[in-house]
Amino acid sequence: MNQKNYFIIGGTGGIGQAIVKQLVQLTNHKQQGGARTVIFATYHTSQPDFTADNLHWLPMDVSDESSIEQATTHIKQQTAHIDWVINCVGLLHTPNNQPEKALRQLETDFFLQNMQINALASLLIAKHIKPLLATSERSADKPAVFATISARVGSISDNQLGGWYSYRMSKAALNMGMKNLSIEWSRSLKDVCVVVMQPGTVNTRLSSPFQGNVADENLFSPAYSAERLLQVLHSMTVAQSGSFVDWAGESIPW
Ligand SMILES: NC(=O)c1ccc[n+]([C@@H]2O[C@H](COP(=O)([O-])OP(=O)(O)OC[C@H]3O[C@@H](n4cnc5c(N)ncnc54)[C@H](OP(=O)(O)O)[C@@H]3O)[C@@H](O)[C@H]2O)c1
């Protein structure tokens, strides 16, 4: 199988788009060496202008299972396998809601929206993409990848500040879901590395209202974060499935 296929969900976000662009560059390098790489990337509200020969844009709303199913069905019509899945979708604030500073700000709809987009979506994507991961060429040393961008604030033991109930709880739930999935797939879908990742504090729309106290040297560009995350994923073996790691590959306590 001389073709590596990537599936990037949320390819229009700050980090997602940087990952897509770096994979396209990788594609150009690989093509010089004869191997072929194809990238399937999803957009939500509007399809971006960015194009490349081996880049296929698909619409997907991760809060709608039928939309996830349609996107994966479309991919199945194009290819028999996917090697890497990276879910870069996330929600922290909306035009109507900011993350909670105190319990009195908690609102059911916003809480459920966080759970749906940040936690449930990765499980639904896994459910529908499994047949395409099952046909990827992989080994314990070079596993297929199912990665989701989580957040350090989803760590229960690392929680020093409180606040952000909906976001923190949805990321903690995501982490549990992916840990569970890693256990199920270690039995039913060998040699797939399931990981959740902290990308650093990255200069994107999601973090922009909260960058005030972040020193310049600690605020990553999306390109830098994407490069580090891809490096970490390239070095993963199946023994690291079920882990929570940061952009440097350091383990984060649950
Ligand atoms: N930036 C940071 O400092 C930071 C730190 C820790 C963790 N993270 C995590 O990193 C990931 C990427 O965040 P980012 O910083 O790149 O944020 P971003 O630039 O705001 O990107 C978020 C992406 O999610 C998409 N999205 C939102 N709702 C969606 C839905 N229902 N269906 C499909 N796509 C949807 C957005 O598309 P539309 O705009 O079209 O809706 C956008 O492409 C998130 O999981 C975030 O929690 C970020």
The ligand as a Tripos MOL2 file, in Angstrom:
@<TRIPOS>MOLECULE
LIG
   48    52     1     0     0
SMALL
NO_CHARGES

@<TRIPOS>ATOM
      1 N1         -5.6320   27.5090   21.1670 N.am      1 LIG1
      2 C1         -5.2470   27.0540   22.3700 C.2       1 LIG1
      3 O1         -4.4980   27.7210   23.1040 O.2       1 LIG1
      4 C2         -5.6890   25.6920   22.8310 C.ar      1 LIG1
      5 C3         -5.2240   25.2390   24.0870 C.ar      1 LIG1
      6 C4         -5.6180   23.9860   24.5270 C.ar      1 LIG1
      7 C5         -6.4330   23.1960   23.7280 C.ar      1 LIG1
      8 N2         -6.8760   23.6630   22.5050 N.ar      1 LIG1
      9 C6         -7.7350   22.7990   21.7090 C.3       1 LIG1
     10 O2         -7.2180   22.7290   20.3940 O.3       1 LIG1
     11 C7         -8.2880   22.4220   19.4650 C.3       1 LIG1
     12 C8         -8.2120   23.3880   18.2910 C.3       1 LIG1
     13 O3         -8.4820   24.6950   18.7650 O.3       1 LIG1
     14 P1         -8.0000   26.0260   18.0280 P.3       1 LIG1
     15 O4         -7.2430   26.7860   19.0230 O.co2     1 LIG1
     16 O5         -7.3950   25.6940   16.7090 O.co2     1 LIG1
     17 O6         -9.4210   26.7600   17.8640 O.3       1 LIG1
     18 P2        -10.1680   27.4260   16.6240 P.3       1 LIG1
     19 O7         -9.2010   28.1670   15.7760 O.co2     1 LIG1
     20 O8        -11.2990   28.1780   17.2310 O.co2     1 LIG1
     21 O9        -10.7040   26.1590   15.8090 O.3       1 LIG1
     22 C9        -11.8140   25.4200   16.2540 C.3       1 LIG1
     23 C10       -12.3830   24.6790   15.0760 C.3       1 LIG1
     24 O10       -13.5090   23.9080   15.4980 O.3       1 LIG1
     25 C11       -14.4960   24.0240   14.4980 C.3       1 LIG1
     26 N3        -15.8260   23.7090   15.0020 N.ar      1 LIG1
     27 C12       -16.4930   24.2770   16.0280 C.ar      1 LIG1
     28 N4        -17.7170   23.7330   16.1470 N.ar      1 LIG1
     29 C13       -17.8040   22.7780   15.1850 C.ar      1 LIG1
     30 C14       -18.8090   21.8620   14.7990 C.ar      1 LIG1
     31 N5        -20.0050   21.7960   15.4320 N.pl3     1 LIG1
     32 N6        -18.5590   21.0160   13.7760 N.ar      1 LIG1
     33 C15       -17.3730   21.0610   13.1370 C.ar      1 LIG1
     34 N7        -16.3830   21.9030   13.4350 N.ar      1 LIG1
     35 C16       -16.6080   22.7670   14.4610 C.ar      1 LIG1
     36 C17       -14.3900   25.4590   14.0330 C.3       1 LIG1
     37 O11       -15.0210   25.6260   12.7740 O.3       1 LIG1
     38 P3        -16.0540   26.8610   12.5540 P.3       1 LIG1
     39 O12       -15.2950   28.0820   12.9930 O.co2     1 LIG1
     40 O13       -16.3520   26.8180   11.1090 O.co2     1 LIG1
     41 O14       -17.2220   26.5510   13.4430 O.co2     1 LIG1
     42 C18       -12.8740   25.5980   13.9490 C.3       1 LIG1
     43 O15       -12.4060   25.0890   12.7240 O.3       1 LIG1
     44 C19        -9.5800   22.5210   20.3050 C.3       1 LIG1
     45 O16        -9.9890   21.2320   20.6780 O.3       1 LIG1
     46 C20        -9.1570   23.3030   21.5410 C.3       1 LIG1
     47 O17        -9.9590   22.9800   22.6430 O.3       1 LIG1
     48 C21        -6.5110   24.8930   22.0450 C.ar      1 LIG1
@<TRIPOS>BOND
     1     1     2 1
     2     2     3 2
     3     2     4 1
     4     4     5 ar
     5     4    48 ar
     6     5     6 ar
     7     6     7 ar
     8     7     8 ar
     9     8     9 1
    10     8    48 ar
    11     9    10 1
    12     9    46 1
    13    10    11 1
    14    11    12 1
    15    11    44 1
    16    12    13 1
    17    13    14 1
    18    14    15 2
    19    14    16 1
    20    14    17 1
    21    17    18 1
    22    18    19 2
    23    18    20 1
    24    18    21 1
    25    21    22 1
    26    22    23 1
    27    23    24 1
    28    23    42 1
    29    24    25 1
    30    25    26 1
    31    25    36 1
    32    26    27 ar
    33    26    35 ar
    34    27    28 ar
    35    28    29 ar
    36    29    30 ar
    37    29    35 ar
    38    30    31 1
    39    30    32 ar
    40    32    33 ar
    41    33    34 ar
    42    34    35 ar
    43    36    37 1
    44    36    42 1
    45    37    38 1
    46    38    39 2
    47    38    40 1
    48    38    41 1
    49    42    43 1
    50    44    45 1
    51    44    46 1
    52    46    47 1
@<TRIPOS>SUBSTRUCTURE
     1 LIG1         1 GROUP 0 **** ****
